[in-house]
């Protein structure tokens, strides 16, 4: 997801208007953390040990 101008303006308008209400701001922040970080982090990185077997390194 890239930051387009329209998204940044929309986020700024939200922050200047209803984003100033505490519980709405906290809820929106939790929603963003879930949508942008937690949901996408599953399966994104693979442990390096899956790419090779340790015994392959000892043969050299």
VENLINNOR-V190676 format. One record per residue. N is the residue number from 1. RES is the residue in three letters. SS is DSSP state (H for helix, E for strand, L for the rest). PSI is psi in whole degrees, -180 to 180 (999 if undefined). OMEGA is omega in whole degrees, -180 to 180 (none if undefined). Layout:
n;res;ss;psi;omega
N;RES;SS;PSI;OMEGA
N;RES;SS;PSI;OMEGA
//
This chain:
n;res;ss;psi;omega
1;UNK;L;121;-180
2;UNK;L;157;179
3;UNK;L;102;176
4;UNK;L;165;-179
5;UNK;H;-41;-179
6;UNK;H;-38;178
7;UNK;H;-42;-179
8;UNK;H;-39;178
9;UNK;H;-41;178
10;UNK;H;-44;178
11;UNK;H;-40;179
12;UNK;H;-42;178
13;UNK;H;-39;176
14;UNK;H;-45;-179
15;UNK;H;-35;-178
16;UNK;H;-20;-177
17;UNK;L;-99;-174
18;UNK;H;-11;177
19;UNK;H;-11;179
20;UNK;H;-16;177
21;UNK;L;123;-170
22;UNK;H;-55;-174
23;UNK;H;-29;176
24;UNK;H;-41;180
25;UNK;H;-42;180
26;UNK;H;-44;179
27;UNK;H;-41;179
28;UNK;H;-40;178
29;UNK;H;-43;178
30;UNK;H;-39;177
31;UNK;H;-44;179
32;UNK;H;-41;178
33;UNK;H;-43;179
34;UNK;H;-46;-175
35;UNK;H;-39;-172
36;UNK;H;-24;-175
37;UNK;H;-60;-172
38;UNK;H;-43;-177
39;UNK;H;-37;-177
40;UNK;H;-15;-176
41;UNK;H;-17;-179
42;UNK;L;120;177
43;UNK;L;9;-177
44;UNK;L;-40;-178
45;UNK;L;142;-180
46;UNK;L;139;179
47;UNK;L;141;-176
48;UNK;H;-22;-179
49;UNK;H;-14;178
50;UNK;H;-17;-176
51;UNK;L;-20;180
52;UNK;L;166;178
53;UNK;L;139;-177
54;UNK;H;-31;-180
55;UNK;H;-27;177
56;UNK;H;-31;180
57;UNK;H;-30;-178
58;UNK;H;-21;-178
59;UNK;L;-24;-176
60;UNK;L;999;none
//
